[in-house]
Each structure stands twice: as C-alpha cells, then as structure tokens.
C-alpha cells in the first residue's frame, strides 16, 4: 500500500531482458505495448469500483497472459 499524494505513477515489471511499464511512453521498442490495464468486472459484467486487471506481455505473442494481476483499492485521478 502506498499513497503517491498528488503525483502520478505507473506500474512496471522487471523481466530478464527488459522492463515493462503500464505507461507506454516509457517502454522500449521491444515492448512498446507491453502492458494492458482494464477495469475489472464481476461475473455479471458489472465494473468493480477502483479495481483493475493489469496484464503484462513477456513472450511477444500478443496474448497478455504472461503476468496477470488484480489491482484493487486504486482511485484514479480524473
């Protein structure tokens, strides 16, 4: 748990040969779109407030299933 205050932040994952950021502008040419973030939904398809699925692509096959995280209690800045 952390509170960045008024600062913005991005998530990243250190992989064996590169680092993947949720902020595409920080990614290298080998992982331009290395992460995807989507609002989480429950079984009925209703968005779960302040909860997100974070998916990281390591294998470069485009499935975004190499690392999958559920990030909760996040309040996005408008």
N, CA, C and O atoms as CSV, one atom per row, in Angstrom:
chain,resi,resn,atom,element,x,y,z
A,1,UNK,N,N,0.841,-1.167,0.000
A,1,UNK,CA,C,0.000,0.000,0.000
A,1,UNK,C,C,0.889,1.235,0.000
A,1,UNK,O,O,1.900,1.287,0.701
A,2,UNK,N,N,0.501,2.225,-0.794
A,2,UNK,CA,C,1.207,3.493,-0.772
A,2,UNK,C,C,0.278,4.599,-1.231
A,2,UNK,O,O,-0.736,4.352,-1.884
A,3,UNK,N,N,0.634,5.788,-0.888
A,3,UNK,CA,C,-0.146,6.953,-1.286
A,3,UNK,C,C,0.795,7.895,-2.025
A,3,UNK,O,O,1.667,8.501,-1.403
A,4,UNK,N,N,0.634,8.032,-3.345
A,4,UNK,CA,C,1.533,8.917,-4.079
A,4,UNK,C,C,1.201,10.395,-3.906
A,4,UNK,O,O,1.850,11.249,-4.510
A,5,UNK,N,N,0.197,10.704,-3.088
A,5,UNK,CA,C,-0.201,12.096,-2.912
A,5,UNK,C,C,-0.765,12.634,-4.211
A,5,UNK,O,O,-1.620,11.993,-4.822
A,6,UNK,N,N,-0.311,13.789,-4.643
A,6,UNK,CA,C,-0.809,14.388,-5.880
A,6,UNK,C,C,0.014,13.973,-7.095
A,6,UNK,O,O,-0.287,14.393,-8.213
A,7,UNK,N,N,1.048,13.157,-6.897
A,7,UNK,CA,C,1.908,12.723,-8.004
A,7,UNK,C,C,1.244,11.602,-8.795
A,7,UNK,O,O,0.462,10.825,-8.246
A,8,UNK,N,N,1.558,11.522,-10.084
A,8,UNK,CA,C,1.087,10.405,-10.897
A,8,UNK,C,C,2.092,9.269,-10.785
A,8,UNK,O,O,3.237,9.481,-10.387
A,9,UNK,N,N,1.657,8.059,-11.138
A,9,UNK,CA,C,2.563,6.921,-11.078
A,9,UNK,C,C,2.163,5.899,-12.128
A,9,UNK,O,O,1.043,5.917,-12.638
A,10,UNK,N,N,3.088,5.014,-12.440
A,10,UNK,CA,C,2.835,3.888,-13.341
A,10,UNK,C,C,3.409,2.638,-12.691
A,10,UNK,O,O,4.270,2.719,-11.815
A,11,UNK,N,N,2.931,1.504,-13.123
A,11,UNK,CA,C,3.470,0.233,-12.640
A,11,UNK,C,C,4.500,-0.262,-13.640
A,11,UNK,O,O,4.443,0.077,-14.822
A,12,UNK,N,N,5.442,-1.064,-13.161
A,12,UNK,CA,C,6.398,-1.685,-14.069
A,12,UNK,C,C,6.788,-3.052,-13.543
A,12,UNK,O,O,6.626,-3.347,-12.359
A,13,UNK,N,N,7.300,-3.876,-14.431
A,13,UNK,CA,C,7.749,-5.217,-14.087
A,13,UNK,C,C,9.129,-5.415,-14.687
A,13,UNK,O,O,9.324,-5.209,-15.885
A,14,UNK,N,N,10.098,-5.819,-13.848
A,14,UNK,CA,C,11.440,-6.127,-14.334
A,14,UNK,C,C,11.463,-7.555,-14.851
A,14,UNK,O,O,11.269,-8.503,-14.091
A,15,UNK,N,N,11.701,-7.700,-16.142
A,15,UNK,CA,C,11.801,-9.011,-16.776
A,15,UNK,C,C,13.277,-9.305,-17.028
A,15,UNK,O,O,14.107,-8.404,-16.900
A,16,UNK,N,N,13.625,-10.537,-17.380
A,16,UNK,CA,C,15.046,-10.877,-17.549
A,16,UNK,C,C,15.808,-9.987,-18.536
A,16,UNK,O,O,16.983,-9.695,-18.313
A,17,UNK,N,N,15.158,-9.549,-19.628
A,17,UNK,CA,C,15.902,-8.775,-20.616
A,17,UNK,C,C,15.368,-7.374,-20.862
A,17,UNK,O,O,15.927,-6.648,-21.684
A,18,UNK,N,N,14.301,-6.970,-20.174
A,18,UNK,CA,C,13.781,-5.615,-20.315
A,18,UNK,C,C,12.793,-5.307,-19.191
A,18,UNK,O,O,12.416,-6.189,-18.420
A,19,UNK,N,N,12.390,-4.064,-19.113
A,19,UNK,CA,C,11.414,-3.615,-18.125
A,19,UNK,C,C,10.153,-3.198,-18.873
A,19,UNK,O,O,10.239,-2.535,-19.906
A,20,UNK,N,N,8.988,-3.578,-18.365
A,20,UNK,CA,C,7.708,-3.246,-18.993
A,20,UNK,C,C,6.951,-2.292,-18.074
A,20,UNK,O,O,6.772,-2.563,-16.887
A,21,UNK,N,N,6.504,-1.158,-18.652
A,21,UNK,CA,C,5.742,-0.149,-17.917
A,21,UNK,C,C,4.291,-0.147,-18.377
A,21,UNK,O,O,3.995,-0.473,-19.526
A,22,UNK,N,N,3.385,0.224,-17.469
A,22,UNK,CA,C,1.997,0.429,-17.876
A,22,UNK,C,C,1.854,1.732,-18.655
A,22,UNK,O,O,0.868,1.920,-19.368
A,23,UNK,N,N,2.813,2.620,-18.530
A,23,UNK,CA,C,2.862,3.868,-19.297
A,23,UNK,C,C,3.652,3.606,-20.574
A,23,UNK,O,O,4.880,3.529,-20.538
A,24,UNK,N,N,2.952,3.469,-21.710
A,24,UNK,CA,C,3.597,3.105,-22.970
A,24,UNK,C,C,4.748,4.034,-23.362
A,24,UNK,O,O,5.692,3.593,-24.017
A,25,UNK,N,N,4.688,5.288,-22.981
A,25,UNK,CA,C,5.750,6.224,-23.372
A,25,UNK,C,C,7.092,5.881,-22.741
A,25,UNK,O,O,8.123,6.391,-23.179
A,26,UNK,N,N,7.100,5.033,-21.728
A,26,UNK,CA,C,8.351,4.654,-21.065
A,26,UNK,C,C,8.902,3.313,-21.563
A,26,UNK,O,O,10.001,2.916,-21.176
A,27,UNK,N,N,8.156,2.623,-22.406
A,27,UNK,CA,C,8.586,1.320,-22.909
A,27,UNK,C,C,9.563,1.471,-24.063
A,27,UNK,O,O,9.564,2.482,-24.766
A,28,UNK,N,N,10.397,0.449,-24.250
A,28,UNK,CA,C,11.345,0.427,-25.354
A,28,UNK,C,C,10.677,-0.154,-26.596
A,28,UNK,O,O,9.529,-0.597,-26.549
A,29,UNK,N,N,11.402,-0.146,-27.691
A,29,UNK,CA,C,10.857,-0.667,-28.959
A,29,UNK,C,C,10.532,-2.151,-28.878
A,29,UNK,O,O,9.700,-2.631,-29.648
A,30,UNK,N,N,11.163,-2.895,-27.971
A,30,UNK,CA,C,10.882,-4.334,-27.854
A,30,UNK,C,C,9.586,-4.609,-27.097
A,30,UNK,O,O,9.058,-5.721,-27.148
A,31,UNK,N,N,9.079,-3.612,-26.406
A,31,UNK,CA,C,7.848,-3.812,-25.626
A,31,UNK,C,C,7.013,-2.540,-25.638
A,31,UNK,O,O,6.626,-2.039,-24.582
A,32,UNK,N,N,6.731,-2.014,-26.835
A,32,UNK,CA,C,6.018,-0.742,-26.937
A,32,UNK,C,C,4.690,-0.797,-26.194
A,32,UNK,O,O,4.354,0.128,-25.455
A,33,UNK,N,N,3.943,-1.858,-26.382
A,33,UNK,CA,C,2.661,-2.044,-25.682
A,33,UNK,C,C,2.783,-3.280,-24.799
A,33,UNK,O,O,2.043,-4.248,-24.974
A,34,UNK,N,N,3.702,-3.247,-23.868
A,34,UNK,CA,C,3.996,-4.417,-23.043
A,34,UNK,C,C,3.004,-4.685,-21.938
A,34,UNK,O,O,3.034,-5.755,-21.329
A,35,UNK,N,N,2.123,-3.738,-21.665
A,35,UNK,CA,C,1.157,-3.920,-20.582
A,35,UNK,C,C,-0.207,-3.414,-21.016
A,35,UNK,O,O,-0.323,-2.492,-21.822
A,36,UNK,N,N,-1.217,-4.028,-20.472
A,36,UNK,CA,C,-2.594,-3.589,-20.690
A,36,UNK,C,C,-3.266,-3.486,-19.325
A,36,UNK,O,O,-3.029,-4.314,-18.446
A,37,UNK,N,N,-4.103,-2.470,-19.153
A,37,UNK,CA,C,-4.834,-2.276,-17.899
A,37,UNK,C,C,-6.308,-2.085,-18.257
A,37,UNK,O,O,-6.654,-1.242,-19.085
A,38,UNK,N,N,-7.157,-2.872,-17.628
A,38,UNK,CA,C,-8.600,-2.818,-17.891
A,38,UNK,C,C,-9.359,-2.746,-16.571
A,38,UNK,O,O,-8.906,-3.302,-15.570
A,39,UNK,N,N,-10.501,-2.074,-16.554
A,39,UNK,CA,C,-11.344,-2.114,-15.356
A,39,UNK,C,C,-11.799,-3.561,-15.105
A,39,UNK,O,O,-12.200,-4.259,-16.036
A,40,UNK,N,N,-11.734,-3.997,-13.858
A,40,UNK,CA,C,-12.182,-5.350,-13.514
A,40,UNK,C,C,-13.705,-5.388,-13.492
A,40,UNK,O,O,-14.364,-4.411,-13.137
A,41,UNK,N,N,-14.248,-6.540,-13.881
A,41,UNK,CA,C,-15.695,-6.743,-13.872
A,41,UNK,C,C,-16.023,-8.001,-13.063
A,41,UNK,O,O,-15.225,-8.935,-12.987
A,42,UNK,N,N,-17.202,-8.000,-12.469
A,42,UNK,CA,C,-17.633,-9.187,-11.733
A,42,UNK,C,C,-18.259,-10.195,-12.695
A,42,UNK,O,O,-18.239,-9.985,-13.907
A,43,UNK,N,N,-18.813,-11.284,-12.168
A,43,UNK,CA,C,-19.380,-12.346,-13.013
A,43,UNK,C,C,-20.538,-11.893,-13.876
A,43,UNK,O,O,-20.824,-12.500,-14.908
A,44,UNK,N,N,-21.205,-10.831,-13.461
A,44,UNK,CA,C,-22.336,-10.315,-14.226
A,44,UNK,C,C,-21.913,-9.234,-15.217
A,44,UNK,O,O,-22.748,-8.682,-15.934
A,45,UNK,N,N,-20.613,-8.934,-15.256
A,45,UNK,CA,C,-20.114,-7.925,-16.179
A,45,UNK,C,C,-20.144,-6.512,-15.636
A,45,UNK,O,O,-19.876,-5.558,-16.366
A,46,UNK,N,N,-20.469,-6.370,-14.358
A,46,UNK,CA,C,-20.530,-5.049,-13.738
A,46,UNK,C,C,-19.118,-4.645,-13.298
A,46,UNK,O,O,-18.405,-5.435,-12.679
A,47,UNK,N,N,-18.726,-3.420,-13.619
A,47,UNK,CA,C,-17.386,-2.941,-13.238
A,47,UNK,C,C,-17.258,-2.901,-11.720
A,47,UNK,O,O,-18.137,-2.389,-11.027
A,48,UNK,N,N,-16.158,-3.444,-11.211
A,48,UNK,CA,C,-15.848,-3.418,-9.784
A,48,UNK,C,C,-15.139,-2.085,-9.512
A,48,UNK,O,O,-14.081,-1.830,-10.088
A,49,UNK,N,N,-15.696,-1.237,-8.652
A,49,UNK,CA,C,-15.111,0.083,-8.426
A,49,UNK,C,C,-13.654,0.021,-7.959
A,49,UNK,O,O,-13.294,-0.779,-7.095
A,50,UNK,N,N,-12.836,0.878,-8.546
A,50,UNK,CA,C,-11.442,1.055,-8.129
A,50,UNK,C,C,-10.617,-0.230,-8.183
A,50,UNK,O,O,-9.693,-0.414,-7.390
A,51,UNK,N,N,-10.955,-1.125,-9.128
A,51,UNK,CA,C,-10.256,-2.400,-9.273
A,51,UNK,C,C,-9.927,-2.615,-10.747
A,51,UNK,O,O,-10.766,-2.383,-11.617
A,52,UNK,N,N,-8.696,-3.062,-11.023
A,52,UNK,CA,C,-8.212,-3.177,-12.395
A,52,UNK,C,C,-7.460,-4.480,-12.618
A,52,UNK,O,O,-6.817,-5.004,-11.709
A,53,UNK,N,N,-7.551,-4.997,-13.842
A,53,UNK,CA,C,-6.721,-6.113,-14.272
A,53,UNK,C,C,-5.498,-5.517,-14.965
A,53,UNK,O,O,-5.628,-4.704,-15.880
A,54,UNK,N,N,-4.328,-5.920,-14.526
A,54,UNK,CA,C,-3.070,-5.484,-15.133
A,54,UNK,C,C,-2.449,-6.722,-15.759
A,54,UNK,O,O,-2.176,-7.708,-15.075
A,55,UNK,N,N,-2.228,-6.658,-17.083
A,55,UNK,CA,C,-1.688,-7.813,-17.802
A,55,UNK,C,C,-0.400,-7.404,-18.494
A,55,UNK,O,O,-0.340,-6.376,-19.170
A,56,UNK,N,N,0.636,-8.227,-18.316
A,56,UNK,CA,C,1.969,-7.944,-18.857
A,56,UNK,C,C,2.313,-8.994,-19.906
A,56,UNK,O,O,2.106,-10.189,-19.694
A,57,UNK,N,N,2.836,-8.539,-21.030
A,57,UNK,CA,C,3.261,-9.415,-22.126
A,57,UNK,C,C,4.780,-9.567,-22.090
A,57,UNK,O,O,5.512,-8.588,-22.239
A,58,UNK,N,N,5.246,-10.796,-21.890
A,58,UNK,CA,C,6.684,-11.067,-21.913
A,58,UNK,C,C,7.085,-11.802,-23.186
A,58,UNK,O,O,8.158,-11.548,-23.732
A,59,UNK,N,N,6.245,-12.701,-23.660
A,59,UNK,CA,C,6.614,-13.603,-24.750
A,59,UNK,C,C,6.492,-12.992,-26.139
A,59,UNK,O,O,6.919,-13.610,-27.114
A,60,UNK,N,N,5.923,-11.800,-26.259
A,60,UNK,CA,C,5.743,-11.112,-27.549
A,60,UNK,C,C,4.834,-11.857,-28.515
A,60,UNK,O,O,4.973,-11.716,-29.730
A,61,UNK,N,N,3.897,-12.656,-27.982
A,61,UNK,CA,C,2.935,-13.326,-28.864
A,61,UNK,C,C,1.572,-12.648,-28.812
A,61,UNK,O,O,0.640,-13.087,-29.485
A,62,UNK,N,N,1.441,-11.578,-28.019
A,62,UNK,CA,C,0.228,-10.783,-28.014
A,62,UNK,C,C,-0.919,-11.300,-27.186
A,62,UNK,O,O,-2.032,-10.793,-27.320
A,63,UNK,N,N,-0.703,-12.293,-26.327
A,63,UNK,CA,C,-1.825,-12.813,-25.544
A,63,UNK,C,C,-2.010,-12.106,-24.201
A,63,UNK,O,O,-3.069,-12.232,-23.585
A,64,UNK,N,N,-1.012,-11.376,-23.742
A,64,UNK,CA,C,-1.058,-10.636,-22.473
A,64,UNK,C,C,-1.500,-11.520,-21.316
A,64,UNK,O,O,-2.260,-11.082,-20.452
A,65,UNK,N,N,-1.027,-12.762,-21.297
A,65,UNK,CA,C,-1.356,-13.686,-20.215
A,65,UNK,C,C,-0.123,-14.142,-19.452
A,65,UNK,O,O,-0.213,-15.035,-18.610
A,66,UNK,N,N,1.023,-13.545,-19.734
A,66,UNK,CA,C,2.247,-13.982,-19.068
A,66,UNK,C,C,2.242,-13.615,-17.586
A,66,UNK,O,O,2.655,-14.412,-16.744
A,67,UNK,N,N,1.776,-12.417,-17.274
A,67,UNK,CA,C,1.613,-11.982,-15.889
A,67,UNK,C,C,0.272,-11.270,-15.808
A,67,UNK,O,O,0.005,-10.350,-16.582
A,68,UNK,N,N,-0.577,-11.694,-14.868
A,68,UNK,CA,C,-1.897,-11.088,-14.699
A,68,UNK,C,C,-2.074,-10.773,-13.214
A,68,UNK,O,O,-1.932,-11.642,-12.354
A,69,UNK,N,N,-2.387,-9.505,-12.938
A,69,UNK,CA,C,-2.551,-9.045,-11.562
A,69,UNK,C,C,-3.905,-8.379,-11.406
A,69,UNK,O,O,-4.412,-7.750,-12.334
A,70,UNK,N,N,-4.483,-8.521,-10.225
A,70,UNK,CA,C,-5.699,-7.782,-9.868
A,70,UNK,C,C,-5.260,-6.685,-8.908
A,70,UNK,O,O,-4.746,-6.965,-7.825
A,71,UNK,N,N,-5.463,-5.451,-9.307
A,71,UNK,CA,C,-5.057,-4.292,-8.519
A,71,UNK,C,C,-6.323,-3.646,-7.977
A,71,UNK,O,O,-7.175,-3.201,-8.746
A,72,UNK,N,N,-6.448,-3.594,-6.650
A,72,UNK,CA,C,-7.678,-3.062,-6.071
A,72,UNK,C,C,-7.399,-1.882,-5.145
A,72,UNK,O,O,-6.258,-1.617,-4.767
A,73,UNK,N,N,-8.471,-1.188,-4.795
A,73,UNK,CA,C,-8.407,-0.008,-3.928
A,73,UNK,C,C,-7.578,1.109,-4.548
A,73,UNK,O,O,-6.841,1.809,-3.854
A,74,UNK,N,N,-7.708,1.269,-5.870
A,74,UNK,CA,C,-6.999,2.321,-6.595
A,74,UNK,C,C,-8.026,3.353,-7.023
A,74,UNK,O,O,-9.016,3.022,-7.676
A,75,UNK,N,N,-7.793,4.578,-6.660
A,75,UNK,CA,C,-8.698,5.648,-7.055
A,75,UNK,C,C,-7.993,6.476,-8.119
A,75,UNK,O,O,-7.048,7.201,-7.809
A,76,UNK,N,N,-8.446,6.378,-9.388
A,76,UNK,CA,C,-7.772,7.126,-10.446
A,76,UNK,C,C,-7.999,8.629,-10.334
A,76,UNK,O,O,-9.044,9.089,-9.873
A,77,UNK,N,N,-7.011,9.360,-10.759
A,77,UNK,CA,C,-7.116,10.818,-10.780
A,77,UNK,C,C,-7.863,11.222,-12.039
A,77,UNK,O,O,-7.525,10.745,-13.122
A,78,UNK,N,N,-8.864,12.082,-11.935
A,78,UNK,CA,C,-9.610,12.479,-13.142
A,78,UNK,C,C,-8.764,13.291,-14.108
A,78,UNK,O,O,-9.249,13.696,-15.164
